[in-house]
Amino acid sequence: MLRVFGVIKNISLFGFVIRTFIVGIIAFLVGRYISKRTINQLTSYDFVLVWILGALTVAPLLDGEVSFTYIIIPLLTLFFWHYVFSLISLKNRKLSLFFNGKPIILIDDGKIIRKNLKKHFINVDLLMSELRLKNIFNISEVKYVILEPNGHFSIIKKESHRPVTPIDFNLLAKPVDLPLVIVNDGKLFEENLVKSGVDKKWLMNNLAMYNIDNIKNIYIATIDSSKKLYVSKKD
């Protein structure tokens, strides 16, 4: 075991295999227990943290003289301080803006704020490409563009270019419910049938319309609130 965990000048192939396995476990734990906010938002501080954690985690694979003891302590220390900073940011808005940054307005009421573009090294081509990703091909359609702390662009169109919604006509829209999975890889989920208000006989009668007489031939089947089926057969 010392030939794997200690400081080794000439590590064997088997030692590298064991170290790779252990590094894989550490990488899984890092990804599993790091806050979901970090992965979802990835602010500047979070990006640096993830980069350092990755470098520390693979260090024992790059150099046999790096002991696992050398990386566990820095990993735990970084996790601790990241938790503390996240907790402080949650409680104090000023410190939150300091650690995470604040939104930057790039277009204000249809006017491009050039100094903010230059400050963050964003040229017009990059700005236009972000607009095109939102199906906007003319800046005149835009009221606000905001650069978020995580690097994403929030875009708000002018009122005259926004899509019409039911509320504009004082209409009631049908509620949207998530469909329930009733068959997954040939396995029937009877509890979801009960939630949908149908039974197995109803299901088999409707599957006959898809020329399916055996549930095991289904890859996935879902049912929505209006009892509409979606069925995908196995290849």
C-alpha positions as a LaTeX table, in Angstrom:
\begin{tabular}{lrrr}
\hline
Residue & $x$ (\AA) & $y$ (\AA) & $z$ (\AA) \\
\hline
Met1 & 0.00 & 0.00 & 0.00 \\
Leu2 & 2.89 & 2.35 & 0.70 \\
Arg3 & 3.95 & 1.90 & $-2.93$ \\
Val4 & 0.69 & 3.60 & $-3.89$ \\
Phe5 & $-0.01$ & 6.20 & $-1.21$ \\
Gly6 & 3.44 & 7.37 & $-0.25$ \\
Val7 & 5.99 & 9.54 & $-2.04$ \\
Ile8 & 7.25 & 7.28 & $-4.83$ \\
Lys9 & 10.05 & 8.19 & $-7.20$ \\
Asn10 & 9.62 & 5.21 & $-9.52$ \\
Ile11 & 5.97 & 4.22 & $-9.35$ \\
Ser12 & 4.97 & 0.94 & $-11.00$ \\
Leu13 & 2.28 & 0.49 & $-13.65$ \\
Phe14 & 0.09 & $-1.25$ & $-11.09$ \\
Gly15 & 0.59 & 1.68 & $-8.76$ \\
Phe16 & $-0.61$ & 4.07 & $-11.48$ \\
Val17 & $-3.68$ & 1.88 & $-12.06$ \\
Ile18 & $-4.57$ & 1.96 & $-8.35$ \\
Arg19 & $-3.91$ & 5.70 & $-8.16$ \\
Thr20 & $-6.15$ & 6.28 & $-11.20$ \\
Phe21 & $-8.93$ & 4.33 & $-9.52$ \\
Ile22 & $-8.58$ & 6.37 & $-6.32$ \\
Val23 & $-8.42$ & 9.67 & $-8.23$ \\
Gly24 & $-11.62$ & 8.65 & $-10.00$ \\
Ile25 & $-13.32$ & 8.20 & $-6.63$ \\
Ile26 & $-12.02$ & 11.56 & $-5.40$ \\
Ala27 & $-13.20$ & 13.26 & $-8.62$ \\
Phe28 & $-16.64$ & 11.70 & $-8.16$ \\
Leu29 & $-16.86$ & 12.95 & $-4.58$ \\
Val30 & $-15.72$ & 16.44 & $-5.62$ \\
Gly31 & $-18.41$ & 16.61 & $-8.31$ \\
Arg32 & $-21.02$ & 15.03 & $-6.04$ \\
Tyr33 & $-20.63$ & 17.30 & $-3.03$ \\
Ile34 & $-19.63$ & 20.62 & $-4.55$ \\
Ser35 & $-22.59$ & 22.98 & $-4.43$ \\
Lys36 & $-25.02$ & 22.84 & $-7.36$ \\
Arg37 & $-24.85$ & 26.64 & $-7.54$ \\
Thr38 & $-21.17$ & 26.36 & $-8.45$ \\
Ile39 & $-21.85$ & 24.03 & $-11.37$ \\
Asn40 & $-24.93$ & 25.88 & $-12.57$ \\
Gln41 & $-23.68$ & 29.47 & $-12.35$ \\
Leu42 & $-19.89$ & 29.09 & $-12.51$ \\
Thr43 & $-18.94$ & 32.61 & $-11.50$ \\
Ser44 & $-15.30$ & 33.75 & $-11.74$ \\
Tyr45 & $-14.55$ & 32.53 & $-8.22$ \\
Asp46 & $-16.27$ & 29.21 & $-8.88$ \\
Phe47 & $-14.35$ & 28.77 & $-12.14$ \\
Val48 & $-11.02$ & 29.27 & $-10.36$ \\
Leu49 & $-12.09$ & 26.88 & $-7.60$ \\
Val50 & $-13.07$ & 24.13 & $-10.05$ \\
Trp51 & $-9.82$ & 24.62 & $-11.98$ \\
Ile52 & $-7.70$ & 24.32 & $-8.80$ \\
Leu53 & $-9.66$ & 21.30 & $-7.57$ \\
Gly54 & $-9.11$ & 19.58 & $-10.91$ \\
Ala55 & $-5.38$ & 20.29 & $-10.84$ \\
Leu56 & $-5.06$ & 19.02 & $-7.27$ \\
Thr57 & $-7.06$ & 15.88 & $-7.96$ \\
Val58 & $-4.93$ & 14.70 & $-10.90$ \\
Ala59 & $-1.60$ & 15.69 & $-9.32$ \\
Pro60 & $-0.85$ & 12.15 & $-8.00$ \\
Leu61 & $-1.20$ & 10.81 & $-11.55$ \\
Leu62 & 1.18 & 13.33 & $-13.06$ \\
Asp63 & 3.91 & 12.91 & $-10.46$ \\
Gly64 & 4.56 & 9.78 & $-8.42$ \\
Glu65 & 6.26 & 11.86 & $-5.73$ \\
Val66 & 2.99 & 13.63 & $-4.94$ \\
Ser67 & 1.36 & 11.85 & $-2.02$ \\
Phe68 & $-2.40$ & 11.65 & $-1.60$ \\
Thr69 & $-1.87$ & 13.30 & 1.79 \\
Tyr70 & $-0.62$ & 16.39 & $-0.03$ \\
Ile71 & $-3.90$ & 16.82 & $-1.94$ \\
Ile72 & $-6.48$ & 15.81 & 0.68 \\
Ile73 & $-5.64$ & 18.70 & 3.02 \\
Pro74 & $-5.82$ & 21.40 & 0.28 \\
Leu75 & $-9.05$ & 19.86 & $-1.07$ \\
Leu76 & $-10.72$ & 19.94 & 2.33 \\
Thr77 & $-9.43$ & 23.47 & 2.96 \\
Leu78 & $-10.83$ & 24.73 & $-0.37$ \\
Phe79 & $-14.17$ & 23.03 & 0.26 \\
Phe80 & $-14.32$ & 24.65 & 3.71 \\
Trp81 & $-13.59$ & 28.17 & 2.46 \\
His82 & $-15.93$ & 27.79 & $-0.49$ \\
Tyr83 & $-18.69$ & 26.81 & 1.91 \\
Val84 & $-17.89$ & 29.80 & 4.15 \\
Phe85 & $-17.82$ & 32.26 & 1.23 \\
Ser86 & $-21.08$ & 30.84 & $-0.15$ \\
Leu87 & $-22.73$ & 31.15 & 3.25 \\
Ile88 & $-21.51$ & 34.73 & 3.67 \\
Ser89 & $-22.71$ & 35.61 & 0.15 \\
Leu90 & $-26.12$ & 34.19 & 1.04 \\
Lys91 & $-26.41$ & 36.41 & 4.12 \\
Asn92 & $-24.80$ & 39.63 & 2.86 \\
Arg93 & $-25.67$ & 41.15 & $-0.53$ \\
Lys94 & $-22.63$ & 43.48 & $-0.65$ \\
Leu95 & $-20.22$ & 40.61 & $-0.06$ \\
Ser96 & $-22.19$ & 38.53 & $-2.55$ \\
Leu97 & $-21.56$ & 41.17 & $-5.23$ \\
Phe98 & $-17.88$ & 41.25 & $-4.23$ \\
Phe99 & $-17.39$ & 37.47 & $-4.46$ \\
Asn100 & $-19.71$ & 36.72 & $-7.38$ \\
Gly101 & $-19.69$ & 39.98 & $-9.31$ \\
Lys102 & $-22.71$ & 41.96 & $-10.43$ \\
Pro103 & $-24.72$ & 42.14 & $-13.66$ \\
Ile104 & $-23.42$ & 44.56 & $-16.29$ \\
Ile105 & $-25.79$ & 46.34 & $-18.69$ \\
Leu106 & $-24.51$ & 46.16 & $-22.26$ \\
Ile107 & $-27.59$ & 47.59 & $-23.98$ \\
Asp108 & $-29.81$ & 50.03 & $-22.11$ \\
Asp109 & $-33.18$ & 50.89 & $-23.67$ \\
Gly110 & $-31.84$ & 50.03 & $-27.12$ \\
Lys111 & $-28.57$ & 51.97 & $-26.70$ \\
Ile112 & $-25.23$ & 50.11 & $-26.69$ \\
Ile113 & $-23.08$ & 50.95 & $-23.65$ \\
Arg114 & $-19.66$ & 50.93 & $-25.35$ \\
Lys115 & $-17.61$ & 51.45 & $-22.17$ \\
Asn116 & $-19.09$ & 48.28 & $-20.64$ \\
Leu117 & $-18.31$ & 46.34 & $-23.82$ \\
Lys118 & $-14.69$ & 47.50 & $-23.74$ \\
Lys119 & $-14.37$ & 46.87 & $-20.00$ \\
His120 & $-15.25$ & 43.20 & $-20.46$ \\
Phe121 & $-13.51$ & 42.75 & $-23.84$ \\
Ile122 & $-16.75$ & 42.15 & $-25.73$ \\
Asn123 & $-16.84$ & 43.32 & $-29.31$ \\
Val124 & $-19.91$ & 43.92 & $-31.43$ \\
Asp125 & $-19.46$ & 40.62 & $-33.29$ \\
Leu126 & $-19.68$ & 38.64 & $-30.05$ \\
Leu127 & $-22.67$ & 40.69 & $-28.94$ \\
Met128 & $-24.43$ & 40.06 & $-32.25$ \\
Ser129 & $-23.72$ & 36.34 & $-32.06$ \\
Glu130 & $-25.36$ & 36.19 & $-28.63$ \\
Leu131 & $-28.38$ & 38.02 & $-30.03$ \\
Arg132 & $-28.62$ & 35.59 & $-32.94$ \\
Leu133 & $-28.66$ & 32.68 & $-30.50$ \\
Lys134 & $-31.88$ & 34.24 & $-29.17$ \\
Asn135 & $-33.27$ & 34.59 & $-32.71$ \\
Ile136 & $-32.64$ & 38.33 & $-32.72$ \\
Phe137 & $-31.00$ & 39.67 & $-35.87$ \\
Asn138 & $-31.57$ & 43.39 & $-35.39$ \\
Ile139 & $-30.37$ & 45.42 & $-32.40$ \\
Ser140 & $-33.40$ & 47.69 & $-32.82$ \\
Glu141 & $-35.53$ & 44.85 & $-31.38$ \\
Val142 & $-33.59$ & 44.86 & $-28.11$ \\
Lys143 & $-34.40$ & 46.87 & $-25.01$ \\
Tyr144 & $-31.86$ & 45.44 & $-22.57$ \\
Val145 & $-28.87$ & 43.11 & $-22.74$ \\
Ile146 & $-27.33$ & 42.19 & $-19.39$ \\
Leu147 & $-24.04$ & 40.35 & $-18.86$ \\
Glu148 & $-24.66$ & 38.11 & $-15.85$ \\
Pro149 & $-21.95$ & 37.22 & $-13.28$ \\
Asn150 & $-21.78$ & 33.68 & $-14.70$ \\
Gly151 & $-20.95$ & 35.04 & $-18.18$ \\
His152 & $-24.40$ & 34.43 & $-19.69$ \\
Phe153 & $-26.34$ & 37.09 & $-21.57$ \\
Ser154 & $-29.86$ & 38.01 & $-20.49$ \\
Ile155 & $-31.79$ & 39.64 & $-23.34$ \\
Ile156 & $-35.08$ & 41.51 & $-23.09$ \\
Lys157 & $-36.86$ & 42.55 & $-26.25$ \\
Lys158 & $-38.77$ & 45.77 & $-26.74$ \\
Glu159 & $-42.48$ & 45.50 & $-26.03$ \\
Ser160 & $-43.41$ & 45.70 & $-29.71$ \\
His161 & $-41.21$ & 42.70 & $-30.54$ \\
Arg162 & $-42.21$ & 40.39 & $-27.70$ \\
Pro163 & $-44.33$ & 37.34 & $-28.57$ \\
Val164 & $-48.02$ & 37.51 & $-27.74$ \\
Thr165 & $-49.10$ & 35.51 & $-24.69$ \\
Pro166 & $-52.55$ & 34.41 & $-23.46$ \\
Ile167 & $-52.49$ & 37.06 & $-20.75$ \\
Asp168 & $-52.38$ & 39.78 & $-23.45$ \\
Phe169 & $-55.88$ & 38.65 & $-24.50$ \\
Asn170 & $-57.07$ & 37.89 & $-20.97$ \\
Leu171 & $-57.22$ & 34.18 & $-21.84$ \\
Leu172 & $-56.79$ & 31.27 & $-19.47$ \\
Ala173 & $-54.04$ & 28.93 & $-20.60$ \\
Lys174 & $-54.22$ & 25.23 & $-19.95$ \\
Pro175 & $-51.98$ & 24.13 & $-17.08$ \\
Val176 & $-48.85$ & 22.28 & $-18.11$ \\
Asp177 & $-48.09$ & 19.10 & $-16.18$ \\
Leu178 & $-45.04$ & 16.91 & $-16.47$ \\
Pro179 & $-45.84$ & 13.59 & $-18.19$ \\
Leu180 & $-45.42$ & 10.46 & $-16.11$ \\
Val181 & $-43.18$ & 7.61 & $-17.23$ \\
Ile182 & $-45.26$ & 4.45 & $-17.24$ \\
Val183 & $-42.83$ & 2.13 & $-19.07$ \\
Asn184 & $-39.05$ & 2.37 & $-18.99$ \\
Asp185 & $-36.96$ & $-0.17$ & $-20.87$ \\
Gly186 & $-39.71$ & $-2.78$ & $-20.78$ \\
Lys187 & $-40.56$ & $-2.26$ & $-17.10$ \\
Leu188 & $-44.08$ & $-1.15$ & $-16.17$ \\
Phe189 & $-44.53$ & 1.47 & $-13.42$ \\
Glu190 & $-48.00$ & 0.61 & $-12.13$ \\
Glu191 & $-47.94$ & 3.39 & $-9.50$ \\
Asn192 & $-47.78$ & 5.97 & $-12.32$ \\
Leu193 & $-50.72$ & 4.28 & $-14.03$ \\
Val194 & $-52.72$ & 4.79 & $-10.86$ \\
Lys195 & $-51.68$ & 8.45 & $-10.66$ \\
Ser196 & $-52.84$ & 8.95 & $-14.26$ \\
Gly197 & $-56.25$ & 7.39 & $-13.55$ \\
Val198 & $-55.84$ & 4.46 & $-15.95$ \\
Asp199 & $-55.16$ & 0.76 & $-15.60$ \\
Lys200 & $-53.12$ & $-1.88$ & $-17.40$ \\
Lys201 & $-56.08$ & $-2.94$ & $-19.56$ \\
Trp202 & $-56.48$ & 0.64 & $-20.81$ \\
Leu203 & $-52.76$ & 0.78 & $-21.53$ \\
Met204 & $-52.71$ & $-2.47$ & $-23.51$ \\
Asn205 & $-55.74$ & $-1.36$ & $-25.57$ \\
Asn206 & $-53.98$ & 1.86 & $-26.49$ \\
Leu207 & $-50.67$ & 0.12 & $-27.19$ \\
Ala208 & $-52.47$ & $-2.00$ & $-29.75$ \\
Met209 & $-52.78$ & 1.16 & $-31.84$ \\
Tyr210 & $-48.97$ & 1.12 & $-32.03$ \\
Asn211 & $-48.94$ & $-2.59$ & $-32.95$ \\
Ile212 & $-47.46$ & $-3.44$ & $-29.56$ \\
Asp213 & $-48.72$ & $-6.47$ & $-27.68$ \\
Asn214 & $-45.89$ & $-6.82$ & $-25.17$ \\
Ile215 & $-44.68$ & $-4.13$ & $-22.77$ \\
Lys216 & $-41.16$ & $-5.56$ & $-22.94$ \\
Asn217 & $-40.93$ & $-4.25$ & $-26.53$ \\
Ile218 & $-41.23$ & $-0.64$ & $-25.32$ \\
Tyr219 & $-38.17$ & 1.50 & $-24.67$ \\
Ile220 & $-40.11$ & 4.32 & $-23.02$ \\
Ala221 & $-43.77$ & 5.30 & $-22.72$ \\
Thr222 & $-45.19$ & 8.39 & $-21.03$ \\
Ile223 & $-48.68$ & 9.69 & $-20.35$ \\
Asp224 & $-49.74$ & 13.31 & $-19.77$ \\
Ser225 & $-52.64$ & 14.85 & $-17.83$ \\
Ser226 & $-54.96$ & 14.50 & $-20.84$ \\
Lys227 & $-54.17$ & 10.76 & $-21.03$ \\
Lys228 & $-52.16$ & 11.18 & $-24.23$ \\
Leu229 & $-49.53$ & 8.51 & $-24.76$ \\
Tyr230 & $-46.03$ & 8.85 & $-26.12$ \\
Val231 & $-44.46$ & 5.52 & $-27.05$ \\
Ser232 & $-40.98$ & 4.70 & $-28.28$ \\
Lys233 & $-40.28$ & 1.11 & $-29.30$ \\
Lys234 & $-37.05$ & $-0.74$ & $-28.78$ \\
Asp235 & $-34.85$ & $-1.13$ & $-31.86$ \\
\hline
\end{tabular}
